[in-house]
Amino acid sequence: MSKNSSQKVVLTKDILSDNHHWLDRDYKKGEELFVYNGATHKCISVNGIACTERIGEEPFFEIPKAALKYIES
């Protein structure tokens, strides 16, 4: 596993790009993402978590904390 991606998370609700202007697409409930641990240059708010779609790959993007559940490995 890359040092820049760690835990797997799952979306607990839909996150729509219409409501989150920084997202390139909609993310649907049940999709799995990875927490991003690399440098975010303070562009992630206190209400969000930096995530990626694939381990070790960028770009990262912010997903609201309230929409994520950590998956145990």
C-alpha positions as CSV (number, residue, x, y, z in Angstrom):
1,M,0.0,0.0,0.0
2,S,1.3,3.5,-0.9
3,K,2.3,5.8,1.9
4,N,-0.2,8.3,0.4
5,S,-3.3,6.2,0.6
6,S,-4.4,4.1,3.6
7,Q,-7.7,3.1,4.9
8,K,-10.6,2.2,2.7
9,V,-13.9,4.0,3.3
10,V,-17.4,3.6,1.9
11,L,-19.9,6.3,1.1
12,T,-23.0,6.1,3.3
13,K,-25.0,8.5,1.0
14,D,-24.8,10.0,-2.5
15,I,-22.5,13.0,-2.9
16,L,-23.5,15.0,-5.9
17,S,-21.2,17.3,-7.9
18,D,-24.1,19.8,-8.2
19,N,-23.8,20.3,-4.4
20,H,-20.0,20.0,-4.2
21,H,-18.6,22.1,-6.9
22,W,-15.0,20.8,-6.6
23,L,-16.0,17.3,-7.6
24,D,-15.7,16.2,-11.2
25,R,-18.5,13.6,-10.9
26,D,-21.2,12.2,-8.6
27,Y,-20.2,9.6,-6.0
28,K,-22.9,7.1,-5.1
29,K,-23.8,5.5,-1.8
30,G,-21.8,2.2,-1.5
31,E,-18.8,3.4,-3.5
32,E,-15.4,2.6,-1.9
33,L,-12.6,5.1,-1.8
34,F,-9.3,5.4,0.0
35,V,-8.2,8.0,2.5
36,Y,-5.4,10.2,1.1
37,N,-2.5,10.9,3.5
38,G,-0.3,13.0,1.3
39,A,0.1,16.7,1.3
40,T,-3.2,18.5,0.7
41,H,-1.8,22.1,1.1
42,K,-4.6,22.9,3.5
43,C,-7.3,22.7,0.8
44,I,-9.4,20.2,2.7
45,S,-11.9,21.7,5.1
46,V,-12.5,20.6,8.7
47,N,-15.7,19.0,7.6
48,G,-14.1,16.8,5.0
49,I,-11.6,14.0,4.4
50,A,-9.1,13.8,1.5
51,C,-9.9,10.7,-0.6
52,T,-8.7,9.0,-3.8
53,E,-10.4,6.5,-6.0
54,R,-7.4,4.1,-6.2
55,I,-4.6,3.3,-3.8
56,G,-1.5,5.3,-4.5
57,E,-3.0,7.5,-7.2
58,E,-3.9,11.2,-7.3
59,P,-5.8,13.4,-7.6
60,F,-7.3,13.6,-4.2
61,F,-10.6,15.3,-3.5
62,E,-12.7,16.2,-0.5
63,I,-15.6,14.1,0.7
64,P,-17.7,15.2,3.6
65,K,-16.8,13.3,6.8
66,A,-20.5,12.7,7.5
67,A,-20.8,10.7,4.3
68,L,-18.0,8.2,5.0
69,K,-17.7,5.0,7.0
70,Y,-14.3,3.4,7.6
71,I,-14.0,-0.2,6.5
72,E,-12.1,-2.5,8.7
73,S,-9.3,-4.4,7.0
